[in-house]
Amino acid sequence: MKDFITSESTLDPDAIRSRGFAARIFPEFPSEEEIALISDLIGATEIEFWAHEFGLPSQHFAAQPVGLMFEKLFENAPYGLLIHFLGRNLFIWAPEDHEFLVVFGNSDMVHHVEQSGIFSYKFADYLNSGDLSTKTVKHLEQMMETYTIC
């Protein structure tokens, strides 16, 4: 799973494409509730994750039931997180800056998550909220272009 993360500790869109996966970008850091709802939606009872900090080796947290991982996930929230729903080709990338997250994996699952309403705040609405600087909006528009993969 670490092959999705570049040496700069960012998500590699080419690695997503090479697997034939889809990806969608959503605003902000994933909440416990959102992670649990995705888990229920796709029938995954366990998650594992990797915490990535630029310049340091990633730290792997072995699979455990979803609810038991919340404390570890949020202890590691200052880092880039790659969350894998065990037994499913579905992942969440939450970078260190918490301005967005990327759901990627099996195209049908990504579309199912997208249509589910779990993430009710659309990324375009987030960009147009007026709460972000022009520089941030430009950066996030680039991220949206990079991580919207069909």
C-alpha positions in Angstrom: 0.0 0.0 0.0 2.9 2.3 0.6 3.4 2.4 -3.2 0.6 5.0 -3.3 2.8 7.5 -1.4 5.6 9.4 -3.0 9.0 10.1 -1.5 7.6 13.6 -0.7 4.9 11.9 1.4 2.1 12.8 -1.0 -0.5 10.6 -2.7 0.7 9.5 -6.2 -2.1 10.0 -8.8 -0.2 7.9 -11.3 -0.2 4.9 -8.9 -3.9 5.2 -8.6 -4.4 5.3 -12.4 -2.0 2.4 -12.9 -4.2 0.2 -10.7 -7.3 1.2 -12.7 -8.7 2.9 -9.6 -11.0 6.0 -9.4 -10.5 8.9 -7.0 -12.6 11.7 -5.6 -11.6 14.7 -3.5 -13.7 15.9 -0.5 -13.2 18.8 2.0 -11.3 18.5 5.2 -10.2 15.7 7.5 -12.4 12.5 7.7 -14.4 12.3 10.9 -14.8 9.1 13.0 -18.5 9.1 11.9 -17.5 9.4 8.1 -15.0 6.5 8.4 -17.5 4.4 10.3 -20.3 5.1 7.7 -18.0 4.2 4.8 -17.0 1.0 6.6 -20.7 0.1 7.0 -21.5 1.1 3.4 -18.9 -1.2 1.9 -19.1 -3.9 4.5 -15.5 -3.6 5.8 -15.2 -4.3 9.6 -11.4 -3.6 9.9 -9.1 -0.9 8.8 -5.3 -0.5 8.8 -3.4 2.7 8.2 0.0 4.3 7.6 1.1 7.6 9.0 3.5 9.5 6.8 5.7 12.4 7.8 8.0 14.0 5.2 11.5 12.7 5.5 10.7 9.9 7.9 9.7 6.2 7.3 6.0 5.6 7.4 4.5 3.9 10.4 2.1 1.1 9.8 -0.8 0.4 12.2 -2.0 -3.2 11.6 -5.6 -4.0 11.0 -8.1 -3.7 13.8 -11.9 -3.2 14.1 -12.8 0.2 12.8 -14.0 1.7 16.2 -10.8 0.6 17.9 -8.6 2.5 15.4 -10.2 5.9 16.0 -7.9 6.9 18.9 -4.8 5.8 16.9 -6.0 7.6 13.8 -6.6 10.9 15.6 -3.3 10.6 17.6 -1.6 10.5 14.2 -3.8 13.2 12.6 -0.8 15.7 12.3 0.7 13.3 9.7 -0.5 12.2 6.3 -2.7 9.2 6.7 -3.4 6.4 4.3 -6.4 4.4 5.5 -7.2 1.0 4.0 -10.6 -0.7 4.5 -9.5 -4.3 4.8 -10.8 -6.8 2.3 -11.9 -4.0 0.0 -10.0 -2.0 -2.6 -10.9 1.3 -1.0 -8.6 3.9 0.7 -8.7 7.3 2.1 -5.7 9.7 1.9 -5.8 12.5 4.4 -2.7 14.8 4.0 -1.1 16.7 6.8 -2.7 20.0 6.0 -6.3 18.7 6.6 -7.7 20.9 3.8 -8.9 17.9 1.8 -9.1 14.1 1.7 -9.1 11.7 -1.2 -11.2 8.5 -1.4 -9.8 6.2 -4.0 -9.9 2.5 -5.0 -12.3 0.3 -6.9 -14.4 2.5 -9.2 -17.8 1.1 -8.1 -16.9 1.6 -4.5 -15.7 5.2 -5.0 -18.8 6.1 -6.9 -21.0 4.4 -4.2 -19.2 6.5 -1.5 -19.6 9.6 -3.6 -23.3 9.1 -4.1 -24.0 8.0 -0.5 -24.1 11.5 0.9 -21.6 10.6 3.6 -19.6 13.6 2.6 -22.5 16.1 2.2 -20.2 19.1 1.8 -19.2 19.2 -1.8 -15.6 20.2 -2.7 -16.8 22.9 -5.1 -18.9 24.5 -2.3 -15.9 24.4 0.0 -13.8 26.2 -2.6 -16.5 28.8 -3.1 -17.3 29.3 0.6 -15.4 32.6 0.8 -13.5 31.3 3.9 -10.3 30.4 2.0 -7.6 32.7 0.7 -7.2 33.1 -3.1 -3.8 31.2 -2.8 -5.5 28.3 -1.0 -8.3 28.1 -3.5 -5.8 28.0 -6.4 -3.9 25.2 -4.6 -7.1 23.2 -3.9 -8.3 23.6 -7.4 -5.0 22.0 -8.6 -5.5 19.2 -6.0 -9.1 18.7 -7.3 -7.8 18.4 -10.9 -5.0 16.0 -9.8 -7.2 13.7 -7.6 -10.4 13.5 -9.6 -9.7 10.3 -11.5 -12.5 8.4 -13.3 
